[in-house]
Amino acid sequence: MSNEAASLPLAGLRVVEFSHMVMGPTCGLVLADLGAEVIKIEPVPEGDGTRRLVGAGAGFFVMFNRNKRSFAIDSKSEQGRAALLKLIDSADVVTENFRPGALEAQGFGYEALRLRNPRLIYCSLKGFLAGPYEHRTALDEVVQMMGGLAYMTGPPGRPLRAGSSVNDIMGGIFAAIAILAALRQRDATGLGQYVKSGLFENNIFLVAQHMAQFAVTGKAPAPMPNRISAWGIYDLFTVKDDEQVFVAVVSDTQWKIFCDAFDLPDLFADKTLATNSQRVAGRDRLIPRLAETFAAYSKAELSAKLERHGLPFAPVTRPEELFDDPHLNQSGGLLEMTLPDGRATRLPGLPVEMGEGRLPLRRSPPRIGEDGAALLAELGYSREEIAALAKQGVVRLAD
């Protein structure tokens, strides 16, 4: 273990990950970035099918599998199963996000593994927690539709999924939180436990603020495009060249700063706009006036002026433009890595700082079976035995 890896908070923790797509790999990513040794179990010979997704899924594998080791093995064969059980015997955590019963059928369910390793934390990432829906197949789109998020995101009559795999990603993060809590409890009891994270329940947590709004007001919340704003100015404005900038004024102090910055003394003197509540009531005349004011600025000019005066703003940015974002580049927010096909890129790290800075990249997303030979050697297999397993197709070693 390198000195850099040894200094990370989860150094020495071994995680065996049976997962694909986004939710399970996100959980492993969080643990790996924090220093855990995460061993990704992939099927032979082609590896995780997520590697071959196209379109909106083309970035899944490389984004959510850095800092991991790849072990490509036939988990259904007798020899492959024996090697995996040896590996799991040495693990602190097992994670999985396959269909219910899939791993149990192979002898890798929690009940079987805890008899071998009572200290094991076993985490399942599923579509639903226990209840009437737990037999259903879930996807991020499914739970967004049935869980109110798509309704709140799109305009009335046009439910729209969020523009990211928000439930998969956050469901993986909540799984990592539960694992860390279970490890803390293991410190006290000496025993592991079974923990579970639900995609649907994660979505409900995301829309809980809207449920709470209904509980408080007795009125059904309107979809976000049609919501009654909590603030007088909290809007997207079109500027020169049809660019767009979001501008907000969320306090009476900011209102004075705003009016001074844009030379709007008449608005500040208007007693019917003196408080935020009054500005909310006066939006029908306030917003058109501001739209006219902002139309004279370019995106860069308006952004610079708002930043200079400490007012909330955000130019509308496309994902591909973020590679050139000065803050991300200067703060270490983008990690330089090598893709499995050999190309170089930079992708976002975890959005946290620990100690003196951001968490480092220790391993680029692995090639299929990249660490198989080393792992088998660690488990006590000889060079000849490893070669025989590869020849028989039980494992795939890196090219």
DRENDO-1510 file (C-alpha; in Angstrom, 1 decimal, always signed):
<recs>
REC; n; res; u; v; w
REC; 1; MET; +0.0; +0.0; +0.0 .
REC; 2; SER; +1.4; +3.4; -0.9 .
REC; 3; ASN; +1.9; +6.1; +1.7 .
REC; 4; GLU; -0.9; +8.1; -0.1 .
REC; 5; ALA; -3.3; +5.2; +0.2 .
REC; 6; ALA; -2.3; +4.5; +3.8 .
REC; 7; SER; -3.2; +8.0; +4.8 .
REC; 8; LEU; -6.8; +7.8; +3.6 .
REC; 9; PRO; -9.6; +7.3; +6.2 .
REC; 10; LEU; -10.7; +3.9; +4.9 .
REC; 11; ALA; -7.2; +2.4; +4.3 .
REC; 12; GLY; -7.1; -1.3; +5.2 .
REC; 13; LEU; -10.8; -1.8; +4.5 .
REC; 14; ARG; -11.5; -4.5; +1.9 .
REC; 15; VAL; -14.7; -4.4; -0.2 .
REC; 16; VAL; -15.9; -7.0; -2.6 .
REC; 17; GLU; -18.3; -5.4; -5.1 .
REC; 18; PHE; -20.8; -7.5; -7.2 .
REC; 19; SER; -22.4; -4.6; -9.1 .
REC; 20; HIS; -23.1; -3.0; -12.5 .
REC; 21; MET; -24.7; +0.1; -13.9 .
REC; 22; VAL; -24.7; +3.1; -11.5 .
REC; 23; MET; -26.2; +2.5; -8.1 .
REC; 24; GLY; -23.9; -0.3; -6.9 .
REC; 25; PRO; -20.7; +1.2; -8.5 .
REC; 26; THR; -21.4; +4.6; -6.9 .
REC; 27; CYS; -21.4; +3.0; -3.5 .
REC; 28; GLY; -18.0; +1.4; -4.2 .
REC; 29; LEU; -16.7; +4.6; -5.7 .
REC; 30; VAL; -17.3; +6.5; -2.5 .
REC; 31; LEU; -15.7; +3.8; -0.4 .
REC; 32; ALA; -12.7; +3.5; -2.9 .
REC; 33; ASP; -12.1; +7.3; -3.0 .
REC; 34; LEU; -12.0; +7.3; +0.8 .
REC; 35; GLY; -9.3; +4.7; +0.7 .
REC; 36; ALA; -10.9; +1.3; +0.8 .
REC; 37; GLU; -9.6; -1.5; -1.4 .
REC; 38; VAL; -12.6; -2.1; -3.6 .
REC; 39; ILE; -12.5; -5.3; -5.7 .
REC; 40; LYS; -14.9; -5.3; -8.6 .
REC; 41; ILE; -16.1; -8.7; -9.6 .
REC; 42; GLU; -16.8; -9.0; -13.3 .
REC; 43; PRO; -18.1; -11.9; -15.4 .
REC; 44; VAL; -15.8; -13.6; -17.8 .
REC; 45; PRO; -15.0; -13.2; -20.6 .
REC; 46; GLU; -16.5; -9.8; -21.5 .
REC; 47; GLY; -16.6; -8.1; -18.1 .
REC; 48; ASP; -19.2; -5.8; -16.7 .
REC; 49; GLY; -21.8; -5.1; -19.5 .
REC; 50; THR; -21.8; -1.5; -18.4 .
REC; 51; ARG; -18.5; -1.2; -20.2 .
REC; 52; ARG; -20.3; -1.5; -23.5 .
REC; 53; LEU; -23.2; +0.8; -23.1 .
REC; 54; VAL; -23.8; +3.5; -25.7 .
REC; 55; GLY; -25.6; +6.8; -25.7 .
REC; 56; ALA; -26.5; +8.2; -22.3 .
REC; 57; GLY; -24.8; +5.2; -20.7 .
REC; 58; ALA; -21.5; +5.5; -22.4 .
REC; 59; GLY; -19.9; +7.3; -19.4 .
REC; 60; PHE; -21.2; +5.1; -16.6 .
REC; 61; PHE; -18.3; +2.7; -16.3 .
REC; 62; VAL; -15.5; +5.2; -16.4 .
REC; 63; MET; -17.2; +7.6; -14.1 .
REC; 64; PHE; -18.1; +5.2; -11.3 .
REC; 65; ASN; -15.3; +2.6; -11.3 .
REC; 66; ARG; -12.1; +4.5; -10.6 .
REC; 67; ASN; -9.9; +3.5; -7.7 .
REC; 68; LYS; -11.1; -0.1; -8.0 .
REC; 69; ARG; -9.4; -3.4; -8.8 .
REC; 70; SER; -11.0; -5.7; -11.4 .
REC; 71; PHE; -11.3; -9.4; -10.9 .
REC; 72; ALA; -13.0; -11.1; -13.9 .
REC; 73; ILE; -14.1; -14.6; -12.9 .
REC; 74; ASP; -16.7; -17.2; -13.6 .
REC; 75; SER; -18.7; -17.1; -10.3 .
REC; 76; LYS; -20.9; -20.0; -11.4 .
REC; 77; SER; -18.0; -22.5; -11.8 .
REC; 78; GLU; -16.8; -24.6; -8.9 .
REC; 79; GLN; -13.3; -23.3; -9.1 .
REC; 80; GLY; -14.5; -19.7; -9.5 .
REC; 81; ARG; -16.8; -20.0; -6.6 .
REC; 82; ALA; -14.0; -21.4; -4.4 .
REC; 83; ALA; -11.7; -18.5; -5.2 .
REC; 84; LEU; -14.4; -15.9; -4.5 .
REC; 85; LEU; -15.3; -17.5; -1.2 .
REC; 86; LYS; -11.6; -17.2; -0.2 .
REC; 87; LEU; -11.7; -13.6; -1.2 .
REC; 88; ILE; -14.9; -12.8; +0.7 .
REC; 89; ASP; -13.4; -14.5; +3.8 .
REC; 90; SER; -10.8; -11.8; +3.8 .
REC; 91; ALA; -13.3; -8.9; +3.2 .
REC; 92; ASP; -15.0; -6.4; +5.5 .
REC; 93; VAL; -17.8; -5.6; +3.1 .
REC; 94; VAL; -19.7; -7.2; +0.2 .
REC; 95; THR; -21.9; -5.0; -2.0 .
REC; 96; GLU; -24.4; -6.2; -4.7 .
REC; 97; ASN; -27.1; -4.6; -6.8 .
REC; 98; PHE; -28.3; -7.5; -8.9 .
REC; 99; ARG; -31.9; -8.9; -9.1 .
REC; 100; PRO; -33.2; -10.4; -5.9 .
REC; 101; GLY; -32.0; -13.9; -5.4 .
REC; 102; ALA; -29.3; -13.9; -8.0 .
REC; 103; LEU; -26.4; -14.1; -5.7 .
REC; 104; GLU; -28.2; -16.3; -3.2 .
REC; 105; ALA; -28.6; -18.9; -6.0 .
REC; 106; GLN; -24.8; -19.0; -6.3 .
REC; 107; GLY; -24.1; -19.3; -2.6 .
REC; 108; PHE; -23.1; -15.6; -2.2 .
REC; 109; GLY; -26.2; -14.4; -0.2 .
REC; 110; TYR; -25.9; -12.8; +3.2 .
REC; 111; GLU; -27.1; -15.8; +5.2 .
REC; 112; ALA; -24.5; -18.1; +3.7 .
REC; 113; LEU; -21.6; -15.6; +3.9 .
REC; 114; ARG; -22.1; -14.5; +7.4 .
REC; 115; LEU; -21.7; -18.1; +8.6 .
REC; 116; ARG; -18.2; -18.0; +7.1 .
REC; 117; ASN; -17.4; -14.4; +8.1 .
REC; 118; PRO; -19.5; -13.1; +11.1 .
REC; 119; ARG; -17.9; -9.7; +10.9 .
REC; 120; LEU; -19.0; -9.2; +7.3 .
REC; 121; ILE; -21.1; -6.1; +6.4 .
REC; 122; TYR; -23.3; -7.1; +3.4 .
REC; 123; CYS; -25.0; -4.3; +1.5 .
REC; 124; SER; -27.8; -4.8; -1.1 .
REC; 125; LEU; -28.7; -1.9; -3.3 .
REC; 126; LYS; -32.2; -2.6; -4.7 .
REC; 127; GLY; -35.1; -1.0; -6.4 .
REC; 128; PHE; -37.3; -1.1; -3.2 .
REC; 129; LEU; -36.8; -1.7; +0.5 .
REC; 130; ALA; -39.1; -4.3; +2.1 .
REC; 131; GLY; -42.8; -3.9; +1.3 .
REC; 132; PRO; -45.4; -4.6; -1.4 .
REC; 133; TYR; -43.2; -3.3; -4.2 .
REC; 134; GLU; -40.0; -5.1; -3.4 .
REC; 135; HIS; -40.6; -7.7; -6.2 .
REC; 136; ARG; -40.7; -5.1; -8.9 .
REC; 137; THR; -37.9; -4.2; -11.3 .
REC; 138; ALA; -36.8; -0.6; -10.8 .
REC; 139; LEU; -34.8; +1.9; -12.8 .
REC; 140; ASP; -34.1; +5.5; -12.1 .
REC; 141; GLU; -36.7; +6.6; -14.6 .
REC; 142; VAL; -39.3; +4.2; -13.0 .
REC; 143; VAL; -38.9; +5.6; -9.5 .
REC; 144; GLN; -38.8; +9.2; -10.7 .
REC; 145; MET; -42.1; +8.7; -12.4 .
REC; 146; MET; -43.8; +6.8; -9.5 .
REC; 147; GLY; -42.1; +8.9; -6.8 .
REC; 148; GLY; -43.2; +12.4; -7.8 .
REC; 149; LEU; -39.9; +13.7; -9.0 .
REC; 150; ALA; -40.7; +13.6; -12.7 .
REC; 151; TYR; -44.0; +15.4; -12.0 .
REC; 152; MET; -42.2; +18.1; -10.0 .
REC; 153; THR; -39.5; +18.5; -12.6 .
REC; 154; GLY; -41.6; +19.0; -15.8 .
REC; 155; PRO; -44.3; +21.5; -16.7 .
REC; 156; PRO; -47.9; +20.5; -16.0 .
REC; 157; GLY; -48.9; +17.5; -18.0 .
REC; 158; ARG; -45.3; +16.8; -19.1 .
REC; 159; PRO; -43.5; +14.8; -16.4 .
REC; 160; LEU; -39.8; +14.9; -17.0 .
REC; 161; ARG; -37.0; +12.9; -15.5 .
REC; 162; ALA; -34.1; +14.8; -14.0 .
REC; 163; GLY; -31.1; +15.2; -16.2 .
REC; 164; SER; -28.9; +12.9; -14.3 .
REC; 165; SER; -29.1; +9.4; -12.6 .
REC; 166; VAL; -29.9; +11.2; -9.4 .
REC; 167; ASN; -31.5; +8.3; -7.6 .
REC; 168; ASP; -28.9; +5.7; -8.6 .
REC; 169; ILE; -26.1; +8.1; -7.5 .
REC; 170; MET; -27.7; +9.1; -4.2 .
REC; 171; GLY; -28.9; +5.6; -3.5 .
REC; 172; GLY; -25.3; +4.5; -3.8 .
REC; 173; ILE; -24.2; +7.3; -1.5 .
REC; 174; PHE; -26.8; +6.4; +1.1 .
REC; 175; ALA; -25.6; +2.8; +0.9 .
REC; 176; ALA; -22.1; +3.9; +1.6 .
REC; 177; ILE; -23.4; +5.9; +4.6 .
REC; 178; ALA; -25.2; +2.8; +6.0 .
REC; 179; ILE; -22.0; +0.7; +5.5 .
REC; 180; LEU; -19.9; +3.2; +7.4 .
REC; 181; ALA; -22.5; +3.2; +10.2 .
REC; 182; ALA; -22.5; -0.6; +10.3 .
REC; 183; LEU; -18.7; -0.7; +10.5 .
REC; 184; ARG; -18.8; +1.7; +13.4 .
REC; 185; GLN; -21.3; -0.6; +15.1 .
REC; 186; ARG; -19.1; -3.5; +14.4 .
REC; 187; ASP; -16.3; -1.8; +16.3 .
REC; 188; ALA; -18.6; -2.1; +19.4 .
REC; 189; THR; -20.2; -5.5; +18.8 .
REC; 190; GLY; -17.7; -7.4; +16.8 .
REC; 191; LEU; -20.4; -8.5; +14.4 .
REC; 192; GLY; -21.4; -7.5; +10.9 .
REC; 193; GLN; -24.9; -7.0; +9.6 .
REC; 194; TYR; -27.1; -6.8; +6.5 .
REC; 195; VAL; -27.9; -3.3; +5.2 .
REC; 196; LYS; -30.0; -2.3; +2.3 .
REC; 197; SER; -30.5; +0.9; +0.2 .
REC; 198; GLY; -33.6; +1.5; -1.9 .
REC; 199; LEU; -33.9; +3.4; -5.2 .
REC; 200; PHE; -37.6; +4.2; -4.7 .
REC; 201; GLU; -37.1; +5.3; -1.1 .
REC; 202; ASN; -34.2; +7.5; -2.2 .
REC; 203; ASN; -36.5; +9.2; -4.6 .
REC; 204; ILE; -39.1; +9.8; -1.9 .
REC; 205; PHE; -36.4; +11.4; +0.2 .
REC; 206; LEU; -35.7; +13.8; -2.6 .
REC; 207; VAL; -39.3; +14.9; -3.0 .
REC; 208; ALA; -39.9; +15.0; +0.8 .
REC; 209; GLN; -39.7; +18.8; +0.8 .
REC; 210; HIS; -42.7; +18.9; -1.5 .
REC; 211; MET; -44.6; +16.4; +0.8 .
REC; 212; ALA; -43.7; +18.6; +3.7 .
REC; 213; GLN; -44.9; +21.7; +1.8 .
REC; 214; PHE; -48.3; +20.0; +1.4 .
REC; 215; ALA; -48.3; +19.0; +5.1 .
REC; 216; VAL; -47.6; +22.6; +6.2 .
REC; 217; THR; -49.9; +24.4; +3.7 .
REC; 218; GLY; -52.6; +21.9; +2.8 .
REC; 219; LYS; -52.0; +22.8; -0.8 .
REC; 220; ALA; -50.6; +20.5; -3.5 .
REC; 221; PRO; -47.2; +21.8; -4.7 .
REC; 222; ALA; -47.1; +22.9; -8.3 .
REC; 223; PRO; -44.5; +21.4; -10.6 .
REC; 224; MET; -41.3; +23.4; -10.4 .
REC; 225; PRO; -41.7; +25.3; -13.7 .
REC; 226; ASN; -45.0; +26.6; -12.4 .
REC; 227; ARG; -44.2; +26.9; -8.7 .
REC; 228; ILE; -45.0; +29.9; -6.6 .
REC; 229; SER; -41.6; +31.3; -6.0 .
REC; 230; ALA; -40.4; +31.7; -2.4 .
REC; 231; TRP; -38.4; +34.8; -3.5 .
REC; 232; GLY; -39.2; +37.8; -5.5 .
REC; 233; ILE; -36.3; +37.4; -7.9 .
REC; 234; TYR; -35.3; +33.8; -8.6 .
REC; 235; ASP; -35.4; +33.4; -12.3 .
REC; 236; LEU; -33.7; +32.6; -15.6 .
REC; 237; PHE; -33.1; +35.6; -17.8 .
REC; 238; THR; -32.2; +35.8; -21.5 .
REC; 239; VAL; -29.3; +38.1; -22.3 .
REC; 240; LYS; -27.3; +38.9; -25.5 .
REC; 241; ASP; -26.8; +36.3; -28.1 .
REC; 242; ASP; -29.7; +34.3; -26.6 .
REC; 243; GLU; -27.5; +33.2; -23.7 .
REC; 244; GLN; -29.1; +32.6; -20.3 .
REC; 245; VAL; -28.2; +33.5; -16.7 .
REC; 246; PHE; -30.0; +32.6; -13.5 .
REC; 247; VAL; -30.3; +35.5; -11.1 .
REC; 248; ALA; -31.6; +35.5; -7.5 .
REC; 249; VAL; -32.2; +38.1; -4.8 .
REC; 250; VAL; -33.1; +36.3; -1.6 .
REC; 251; SER; -32.9; +38.9; +1.1 .
REC; 252; ASP; -33.8; +42.5; +1.7 .
REC; 253; THR; -30.1; +43.3; +2.1 .
REC; 254; GLN; -29.4; +41.8; -1.3 .
REC; 255; TRP; -32.3; +43.8; -2.7 .
REC; 256; LYS; -30.6; +47.1; -1.8 .
REC; 257; ILE; -27.2; +45.9; -3.2 .
REC; 258; PHE; -29.0; +44.7; -6.4 .
REC; 259; CYS; -30.8; +48.0; -7.0 .
REC; 260; ASP; -27.6; +50.0; -6.4 .
REC; 261; ALA; -25.6; +47.7; -8.7 .
REC; 262; PHE; -28.0; +48.1; -11.6 .
REC; 263; ASP; -29.0; +51.7; -11.0 .
REC; 264; LEU; -32.6; +51.0; -10.2 .
REC; 265; PRO; -33.4; +53.7; -7.5 .
REC; 266; ASP; -37.0; +53.8; -8.4 .
REC; 267; LEU; -37.5; +50.1; -7.6 .
REC; 268; PHE; -35.7; +50.5; -4.3 .
REC; 269; ALA; -37.8; +53.5; -3.4 .
REC; 270; ASP; -41.1; +51.6; -4.3 .
REC; 271; LYS; -42.6; +50.8; -0.8 .
REC; 272; THR; -44.7; +48.1; -2.4 .
REC; 273; LEU; -41.4; +46.2; -3.2 .
REC; 274; ALA; -39.6; +46.8; +0.1 .
REC; 275; THR; -39.9; +43.2; +1.5 .
REC; 276; ASN; -39.4; +39.8; -0.1 .
REC; 277; SER; -43.1; +38.9; +0.3 .
REC; 278; GLN; -44.0; +42.2; -1.4 .
REC; 279; ARG; -41.6; +41.4; -4.3 .
REC; 280; VAL; -43.1; +38.0; -4.7 .
REC; 281; ALA; -46.6; +39.6; -5.0 .
REC; 282; GLY; -45.2; +42.1; -7.5 .
REC; 283; ARG; -43.4; +39.7; -9.7 .
REC; 284; ASP; -45.7; +40.3; -12.6 .
REC; 285; ARG; -44.3; +43.9; -13.0 .
REC; 286; LEU; -40.9; +43.3; -11.5 .
REC; 287; ILE; -39.6; +40.4; -13.7 .
REC; 288; PRO; -40.4; +42.1; -17.1 .
REC; 289; ARG; -38.5; +45.2; -15.9 .
REC; 290; LEU; -35.5; +43.2; -15.0 .
REC; 291; ALA; -35.6; +41.1; -18.2 .
REC; 292; GLU; -35.4; +44.4; -20.1 .
REC; 293; THR; -32.5; +45.5; -18.0 .
REC; 294; PHE; -30.5; +42.3; -18.3 .
REC; 295; ALA; -31.1; +42.0; -22.1 .
REC; 296; ALA; -28.4; +44.7; -22.6 .
REC; 297; TYR; -25.7; +42.6; -21.1 .
REC; 298; SER; -23.8; +39.6; -22.4 .
REC; 299; LYS; -23.5; +36.5; -20.3 .
REC; 300; ALA; -20.0; +37.3; -19.3 .
REC; 301; GLU; -20.8; +41.0; -18.5 .
REC; 302; LEU; -23.8; +40.1; -16.3 .
REC; 303; SER; -22.0; +37.3; -14.5 .
REC; 304; ALA; -19.0; +39.5; -13.7 .
REC; 305; LYS; -21.2; +42.3; -12.4 .
REC; 306; LEU; -23.3; +40.0; -10.2 .
REC; 307; GLU; -20.1; +38.3; -8.9 .
REC; 308; ARG; -18.5; +41.6; -8.1 .
REC; 309; HIS; -21.5; +42.6; -5.9 .
REC; 310; GLY; -21.8; +39.2; -4.2 .
REC; 311; LEU; -25.2; +38.4; -5.6 .
REC; 312; PRO; -26.4; +34.8; -6.4 .
REC; 313; PHE; -26.1; +34.0; -10.1 .
REC; 314; ALA; -25.4; +31.1; -12.5 .
REC; 315; PRO; -24.8; +31.2; -16.2 .
REC; 316; VAL; -26.4; +28.2; -17.9 .
REC; 317; THR; -23.6; +25.8; -18.7 .
REC; 318; ARG; -23.5; +22.5; -20.7 .
REC; 319; PRO; -21.8; +19.4; -19.2 .
REC; 320; GLU; -19.0; +19.5; -21.9 .
REC; 321; GLU; -18.1; +23.0; -21.0 .
REC; 322; LEU; -17.3; +22.0; -17.4 .
REC; 323; PHE; -13.9; +20.5; -18.6 .
REC; 324; ASP; -12.8; +24.1; -19.0 .
REC; 325; ASP; -14.3; +25.5; -15.7 .
REC; 326; PRO; -11.5; +27.5; -14.0 .
REC; 327; HIS; -12.7; +26.6; -10.5 .
REC; 328; LEU; -12.8; +22.9; -11.1 .
REC; 329; ASN; -9.4; +23.0; -12.8 .
REC; 330; GLN; -7.7; +25.1; -10.2 .
REC; 331; SER; -9.2; +23.4; -7.1 .
REC; 332; GLY; -8.4; +19.8; -8.2 .
REC; 333; GLY; -12.0; +19.0; -8.8 .
REC; 334; LEU; -11.2; +17.1; -12.0 .
REC; 335; LEU; -9.1; +14.0; -11.6 .
REC; 336; GLU; -6.7; +13.1; -14.5 .
REC; 337; MET; -7.1; +9.5; -15.4 .
REC; 338; THR; -6.6; +7.0; -18.2 .
REC; 339; LEU; -9.6; +5.3; -19.8 .
REC; 340; PRO; -9.5; +1.5; -20.3 .
REC; 341; ASP; -8.8; +2.1; -24.0 .
REC; 342; GLY; -5.7; +4.2; -23.2 .
REC; 343; ARG; -7.0; +7.7; -23.7 .
REC; 344; ALA; -6.5; +10.4; -21.1 .
REC; 345; THR; -9.4; +12.4; -19.6 .
REC; 346; ARG; -10.4; +14.3; -16.5 .
REC; 347; LEU; -13.5; +13.5; -14.5 .
REC; 348; PRO; -15.0; +14.9; -11.3 .
REC; 349; GLY; -13.8; +13.7; -7.9 .
REC; 350; LEU; -16.0; +13.4; -4.8 .
REC; 351; PRO; -17.3; +16.8; -3.8 .
REC; 352; VAL; -15.5; +16.9; -0.5 .
REC; 353; GLU; -12.2; +18.1; +1.0 .
REC; 354; MET; -10.5; +16.1; +3.8 .
REC; 355; GLY; -7.4; +17.4; +5.6 .
REC; 356; GLU; -5.5; +19.5; +3.2 .
REC; 357; GLY; -7.4; +19.0; +0.0 .
REC; 358; ARG; -9.4; +16.8; -2.4 .
REC; 359; LEU; -9.3; +13.0; -2.4 .
REC; 360; PRO; -6.8; +11.7; -4.9 .
REC; 361; LEU; -7.0; +9.3; -7.9 .
REC; 362; ARG; -5.1; +6.1; -7.0 .
REC; 363; ARG; -6.2; +3.9; -9.9 .
REC; 364; SER; -7.8; +4.7; -13.2 .
REC; 365; PRO; -10.9; +2.7; -14.2 .
REC; 366; PRO; -9.5; -0.8; -14.6 .
REC; 367; ARG; -9.2; -2.9; -17.7 .
REC; 368; ILE; -11.2; -6.2; -17.6 .
REC; 369; GLY; -9.4; -8.6; -15.2 .
REC; 370; GLU; -6.5; -6.2; -14.6 .
REC; 371; ASP; -5.9; -7.3; -11.0 .
REC; 372; GLY; -7.0; -11.0; -11.3 .
REC; 373; ALA; -3.5; -12.5; -11.3 .
REC; 374; ALA; -2.4; -10.4; -8.3 .
REC; 375; LEU; -5.5; -11.1; -6.3 .
REC; 376; LEU; -5.2; -14.9; -6.9 .
REC; 377; ALA; -1.6; -14.8; -5.8 .
REC; 378; GLU; -2.7; -13.0; -2.7 .
REC; 379; LEU; -5.2; -15.8; -2.0 .
REC; 380; GLY; -2.4; -18.4; -2.2 .
REC; 381; TYR; -2.7; -19.6; -5.8 .
REC; 382; SER; +0.6; -20.5; -7.5 .
REC; 383; ARG; +1.7; -19.1; -10.9 .
REC; 384; GLU; +0.9; -22.4; -12.5 .
REC; 385; GLU; -2.6; -22.6; -10.9 .
REC; 386; ILE; -3.4; -19.1; -12.0 .
REC; 387; ALA; -2.3; -19.9; -15.6 .
REC; 388; ALA; -4.5; -23.0; -15.5 .
REC; 389; LEU; -7.5; -21.1; -14.3 .
REC; 390; ALA; -7.0; -18.6; -17.1 .
REC; 391; LYS; -6.6; -21.3; -19.7 .
REC; 392; GLN; -9.8; -23.0; -18.6 .
REC; 393; GLY; -11.7; -19.7; -18.8 .
REC; 394; VAL; -12.4; -19.5; -15.1 .
REC; 395; VAL; -10.7; -16.1; -14.9 .
REC; 396; ARG; -9.7; -13.5; -17.5 .
REC; 397; LEU; -6.4; -11.8; -16.9 .
REC; 398; ALA; -5.6; -8.4; -18.2 .
REC; 399; ASP; -4.4; -8.2; -21.8 .
</recs>
